[in-house]
Amino acid sequence: MKNFIQPGQQISVPAPAAVVSGQGVLVGSLFGVAVHDAASVASVEISLRGAYRMTKAAGSAWTVGARLYWDDTAKAVTATASTNKLIGVAIEAADSAATSGAVLLTATFTL
């Protein structure tokens, strides 16, 4: 197909700040997990789908299947919607004291 660009599992975006591999990256309505380290504004590959263990916001308990959101200020995943970006669902329960949790990214976009 002449107009095909790529499968879309991973895409390149300009890093909004310095990022490290495995860190959440929010660029506009795109959210993904950094595949490699990148300096601010450098090109970084992000994964839009998949299951990842990610930094969890303190005090936020998760149940399996709970909707999860990216808090771009805290750079952590939370169960609190507020003004945070919906990114996926919990695939393991996590208590409020846990510092990380298992997240299934769903490539949900707010347009």
N, C-alpha and C positions, 0 to 999 in steps of 0.2 A: 504494500500500500504506500503510495507516494507521500501522503501527508502524515504518516506515523512518525512521532518524535521519540518516544520511549515508553516502557510499560507503566511508569508512574509510581512504582513502589518506593523509589527514592528519587529525589529531585535536587538540583543545585539551586541555592538561594544565597544572597549576600548575608553574611552573619550580622545580626543586629548589634552584637557586642562580641567580645572574645568568648569562644565556647570551647568546651572540652568534649571529647567523645563520650556519648551516653547522656549528655545533658539535653534537656528540652529546649527547643528553639521555636519561638513564635515570631513570624514575619507576616504582618497584616492578618489575614484569615488563615494562613497556613501554619500548622503546627506539626513538628516532627522531632525525631531524636537524632542528634548529631552523630554522624558516622565516624567523623574524625575531628581532631582539634582544628580550630581556625581563628585567626585574628579578626577583629572587628572589620566589617565590610569585605573581608575576603570571601571567596566562594566556599560554601560548605554544603556537603551532601547531607540531606536529612531523610530519614525513613518515615513515611507517612502511615504505615500499617505495621502490625506485628505486636508481639507481647514483650514487654520490657519491665525490669525492676527499676523503679524510679524514686527519686527523693520525694518524701511525703511530708506534707505540712503537719506541724506539731498540733496535737489536740484534735485531729480529724480521724474518726474511726470509719472504716469501710466495711461493707458487707459484699459478698460475691454478687456481681451484677449491678452494683451501684454506679451511677453516672459519676464520672470524674472530670475535674476541670483543672486547667493550668493557671496558677497564680503567677503571672509574669513578674510581679514585684518581688515576691519571695523566691521565685524560680523553683517552685515545688508544686506537686499535684495535691489537690484538695477535693473534698466532697462538697464544698460550698460553691454554689453557683454564682451568686452575686454578679459582679462584672467580669468574672473569670471565663475563660474560653473552654467550652466543652471539648474534650479530647478523646474520651473513650469510656471504658467500664473496668471495674475491679474484677480480677480473675482469681483473687484470693482475699479472704477476710484479713483485715489489719486493724489492730487496736490503736487507740489514740496515742499510745506511747511509742509506737513503731516509727522508725526514721525512714523507712522505704516501704514500697508496696508494689504488687504486680498489676500492671496496667495493660489492657488490650486497646491499642490505638484503633480508632474507627474512621480516621480521615474525615471527620465531620467538619464542615465549613460553614461559617456564618457569612452569608453574602449580603 
